[in-house]
Amino acid sequence: MPRVSELFFKTAIVFLILGIAAGLQMAISGDHGAFPAHAHINLLGWVTSAIFGGYYALNPAKAERRIAMIHYGLYTVGLVIMLPALYWMLAAGHPEIEPVVA
């Protein structure tokens, strides 16, 4: 399997665990105010990363290109910036952070 596929799959697992933790935190506390962030962690972090990993696993010629690693790096950095901003700032009632999330 191409390296970029493995990276996307491993990253997907990390975001799956984070999504589960966010869901459990909301369920235990009874405060569901962060549900948009929870949904984005699961959809963008887990599902989309797994889809990208599958794409590159099925297209090894494209996975060998430099642009595939750039894709992984930019996507992951974007998620790491957007998701905490969405989770802690926007859900906590700080609309001024919206440009960072966008």
Buried (B, 14 or more C-beta within 10 A) or exposed (E): EBEBBBBBBEBBEEBBEBBBEBBEEBEEEEEEEBEEBBBBBBEBBBBBBBEBBBBBBEBEEBBEEEEBBEBBEEBBEEBEEBBBBBBEBBBEEEEEBEEEBE
